[in-house]
Amino acid sequence: MTKTPWTDLVPQPGDFDADLATIDPRFVESHHGDPSAKVRIVLSIEGEDANRLQRISAARGEKPADVIADLLRAADSPAG
């Protein structure tokens, strides 16, 4: 199967240059961004899962968001 930058999990530098070159410069704005910015993701957890999260966070003395962050980090690390 041929890789395409539109579906490849890791696009490479230059993959979208041809597409970007077709955009009229009048419609392009450059923003430097804020290096201290954070992303907030809102989750909806209900029922037994919500009770479980409350139990785990109380037992650890952490906020539920910290328990979920730990879960994400553990899921992202290589097994072993």
N, C-alpha and C positions, 0 to 999 in steps of 0.2 A: 504494500500500500504506500503510495506517495505521500510524503509529509507536506502539509500546507501550513503556513503561519496562522491561518484562521482557525485551525483545529489543533495544531501542535501545542503541547503543554508548555513548551519552553521556546517562545519565538526568539529569533536571533536578531541582532542589530541589522538594520537595513531591510528586514522582511517587508515592512510596510512603506518603504520609501516611494515606490511607484504609485501606490494609492494616495499617499499624502501629497505627492506632487500634483495631483489632479484637483486638489482643493483650492478654490479661489482665495487668495491671501486676504481679501476683505473680510472673510468669515473666520479668520484665525486670530486667536488672542493668546498671548504668552503670559503665563503666571509662574512666578518663581516658587510659590508654595510656602509652606510653613514647616520647617523641620521639626518643630515641637508638636505638630498636629497629631491627633489621635483618631482612631476609627472606633465608632461605637456600633455594636451590633445588638439588636433587640431580639431576644428569644422569647418564645412562649412555651412554658413548661407547665403541664397540668397534672392533676391526679396524683398517682403514686410516685411518678417521677419528681414532681414538685416536693412531695413529702420527703423523698429520699435525698434530694438536694439540700433541703433544710436540715435534715438529720446529719448528713455528712459535714456540712459547713459548721454546724454547731459543735460537733465533735472535734473538729480541727481548730475551732476558734477563729475561723475565717469568714469572709463574706462569700455568698454564693458565687459571685463573679470570679473570685480567686480560685474556687474549686473548679469552675468550668475552664479557666485559663490553664490550670494544672493539667486538666484532662486533655485539652488541645495540645499542649506541649508534649505530653506523654504519647499521644497518638501520632505526633509528627516525628518523634525520634525513632531511629532505627531499632529494630528488635534485637535483643541480645543482651 
